[in-house]
Amino acid sequence: MSTAAHRRPSTGRLRRRAGRLTLAGAVAGAGSVVVLGAPAAQAAEQNVWDRMAECESGGRWDINTGNGFYGGLQFWHPTWTGFGGTEFAPYAHQATKVQQITVAQRVLKTQGPGAWPVCSVRAGLTMANGSAPYPGGSAPAPAPAPAPAPAPAPPAASGTYTVTASAGANIRSGPSTSYGVVGGAAHGTRLTGQISTNGWLKLANGRGWVSGDIVAPVSGSTPAPAPAPAPAPAPAPSSGTFTVTAAAGANIRSGPSTSHAVVGGAAHGTRLTGQISNGWLKLSDGRGWVSGTIVAPVTGGSGGSGSGGSASSMARLVVDGSRGPLTVKAVQRWAGVSETGRWDSTTIKALQRTVGTTADGSWGPASQAALQAKIGLSRDGSTYMNHRTVVALQTWLNANVIG
């Protein structure tokens, strides 16, 4: 499930830093310092979303620093896809300012101003002013309805296909663009699977779905007879034990909506027992309610909240030079720590030990040089995870960690 996530608010020039921020607002990552300068006088005259962007990204609507967060309001990519952002652009920073605000208004409607704990206070964001039409735009678009489970339909054909799109293909968790991206396939890659009547290729290896518009049957292959449709997956449990997936933790409210007061909180990875009703988890201990968008059912028995090691499958990374959550999970698997997808102090120290440098939790020139040497990349004197290094790292992880 998707949770809105943004970088720490920034004033002036954006600084590169380790750490990951989630829920819709900025919360300090490990070893980081939040700079909360007073907003400029002219910011008070701007629309509230302009003030929010000034706080989150310095007002740069097209920003992509390679930290896994995108656009003027610093969307975490699963948030962008989960709230229908891909109807405008694949990533938030590729969308227009008005389109980014439209998606932000959907987040606001679901999670309230508290989704941006720091910047909503600084910018004066409320349900009323954040939901008002943005000047020059249209009325806020309603949040997309949850994608219905695909109706079982007789498949059209199965066999071997090749990716025809020059940019490659996204592999998604379901047969539409409303589902999250879980992997990728380069141009010319051969894929085996079954085209369903809704135009999506279901991969035979279970990795996910690819749009039938960007694949073509391999010449000379004979489609195999369509197998009987697989049974529909069991629905997610409505009651039981859940874990908090948002890195910034979860608010516990007195009732099942953002209009109810915050009465407590639960840190990332905390296990909560209760029952999901109308998208909200009612805690069995009577403490209150937590949004169902930022918890996930616990599966696979007891244990810690982390999920590390090689027991779980992992799709090959898209080599795009962006150190997003999936790339970080692959790094964590390589370094032998829990696969949380968060670039935090624990992850940095583990990676520093893996590449043979001082494990101090601060990524600098010595760590960068050691990583480049470890993965066979020439040293360039960089002091942070630049695009060139992340591309080489993703390629190395695909070959040596994911396989």
Summary of the structure (lengths in Angstrom):
residues: 403
radius of gyration: 21.9
end to end distance: 26.1
largest distance: 68.3
contacts: 1259
relative contact order: 0.11
helix: 27%
strand: 17%
